């Protein structure tokens, strides 16, 4: 706002400082604009929640309440899955969401091929029942199996740095799990395409095996080894 605090020259004319104009510009720039009033509620997009509301008395009151518009990423397709959409955003690089979706679909195709081959090679019905052929279920189970419960945080005490075990928040734990999975699939020096590598890593993690599972176990072992410093978290 220095432009209005001292005299300036504009098109050959001298403009004197103006305190009221300075205050007005500050108030305009500092305010936060909102497209919708505060009474607008967030939209309810979950179909299960909507079905529960239809049978309750609250549904009649919500009919006349103003709601914010739904995000453009949401849709009512039976094939839409929130976790799958979230995983796609992690795969995406440089805003190329279409490419990320294609890579994930190819990954699902590779998973389906591998699992169906195991299914048809199984000799008994009990073995076939243990083989999961749904790629989306495998994706969710794999990420859940790789999700850490603890991590380490560097804390400085008395000139020394200690690795203190701390619990991981749910969103951060999911982020670490997906990050490790994609790092393993994008391993440098490998000429294997991402869908093929990612499909194998997901199947291994679904079965409780693989590099990502080992990385989670190594992190938990590190937390176990440093449990003596756990009290530094509160001090």
N, C-alpha and C positions, 0 to 999 in steps of 0.2 A: 504493500500500500504506500510505498515511498513516492509513487507517482503523484499522489494527492497531498502529500505532506510538505512539498516544496514547489516553488514556482517552476513551471515547465513551459516549453515553447512548442506550439502546434500550428503548422501552416503559417508561420510567421507571427502568430499572436502569442502573447505572454499570458499564461493561465495561472492565476494566483492559487495558493493552497486553500483548500476548502475542508474544514473539519467535519461538517455535517455530511458532505459527500463521501469522505473517507469512512465514516462510521456506517453509512448506508451500504457502501460496497462491501465492507467487512461482514455486515449482517447477512447480506445476500449470499456471499460466497461460503459462509460458515454454516448456513442452514442445510438440512438434509431434505431433499425433495422426496415425496412419496406419491406414487401414482394412484394409490387407493387409500381411503380412510382407514383409521385404526380398527374400526368395528368390523371390517371385512375379515372373515375367518378363512383358515387354510382349507383347501378342498379335501374331501375324503375320497381317496382313489382306490382303497382296498375293497375288493368286491365282498370279501367275508365280513368286513366291518359294516358295509352297507346293508347286507342281508340281516345282520343282527339289529341294526337300527330300525329296519322296517317293522320289526315286531315289537318295538318299544314305543313309549309315549313321546320320547324325545324327537322322534322322526317328524312328527307333525309341527313341532316348533322350528326344526331346521329347514322346513320347506320355505319359510319366508325370511330366512337369514341371508344376508349378502355374503358371497364367497369369492375368494380370489380365483382368477383363472388357473386351470391346471397347467403344469409344466408341459412343454411341447414334447418332452421325451417320454411322457406317459401315454399309454394306449390301452384299449380294452380287449386286445387280442388274447386268445387263449394260450398263445405261444409266448406271451410276454412274461419275463421273470425278472424281478428286481435285482437279485444277486447276479444273474447273468449280465444284465445291463451294467452293473457296477464293475464287474470283472472286465467287460469290454472297454470301459474307460481307462482301466489300468493298462490294458494291452495297447491302447491308442498312443500314437506318437505324432507330434506336429499337427494335431487336430484332424488327422485322417481317420475318422470314425468308421467310414465305410470299409476301409481296408482292415481295420481292427475286427469288424464284424465278419468279414470274409475269412480272416485268419482263424477266428474262433469257430466258425462253421466248419472249416476244413479240419480243425482239431477234433471237433465232435465226430466228423466222418471217420477220421483215423481211429478214434476210440471205439467207434461202433464196429469197424472192421476187425480190430484186434479182439474185442470181446466176443463177437459172433463166431470168430474162428475157434476160440476156446470153448464156446458153447457147443458147437457142432462136433468138436473133438472129444467132449466129455462122454464117458461111457455110461454113467448112471444118472438117474433123474435127480438124485440128491446133489451131485456135482453141478448139474445144470442150474439147480435152484440157487446155488451159492454164487453164481456168476452174474454180476450186474451188467446189463446191456444198455442202460439209460445213461447217455453221456452227461446230462445235467446232474443226475444224482452222483455220478462219479466225481464231477467237478466240485460239488458242494462237500462231499465227504473228504476229498483230498485236501481242500483248503482247511476244513475243520481239523483234520488230523495233523496238519502242519502249524496250526495256530499255537503260539507260545502262551504260557500262563504267567511267566516271569521274564524279566529282563534285568540288565545291570545298568546302574547309573553312576557316573563318576562323581565322587564327593571328595573335596579336599579338606583334610584335617591335619593340623600340625605340620604343614609342609609336605605331607604325603597325600597321594591320590589313591582312594580306595574305590573298588568296584562294588557298589552296594546293590543287592538284589531288591527289586521293587516289582509289584504287580503291574501288569499291562492292562490298559483300558481296552475295551472291546473293539473299538474302531482301529486303534493302533495295532492291536494283535492281528486283526484281519489284514491290515495294510502290510505288516511284516510278512505274514504268510504268503500273500499274493506276490509281494516283492521278491521273496526268495524263490518262489516257483518260476517267475518270469526270468530271473537271473540265471537259474539253472537251465531254462530252455534257450536262453540267448547266450549260452556259454561261448566266449570268444574262441576262435580257432576251429569251431565245428562247422562243417559244410552242410550239415543236415538242416532242412527247412524247419522253420519254427513250428508249424502244426505237427509234424512228425515227432520232433523232440518234446514238445509240450504234452502231446498225448501220452507218451511213454512216462514222463514225469508225473502226470496226473494219475495214471493207473498205478504206478509204484506207490505214490502217496496214499491212494485209496486203499491199497493193501498193507499200508503201514511200513513201507520200504522206501528206498531211494535216498538221494542226497539231501533233499529238503527235510525229510524226517530226521536224518542224522544231524542236520544243522540245528533243528529245534532241540534235539536231545543234548547236543553239545552246549547250547545256551543254558539249558536247565542244569546241566552238570556244573557249569561255571557259577550259576546262582547257588547251587548246593555247596560248592567249595568256598564261597564267600559269605556264607550265611552268618558267620561270626560278626560281620560288619553291618548286619541288617539294622541294628539300633541307630546307625548313623543317619538313617532316613528321617528320623524325628529330631535329632539333635542339631 
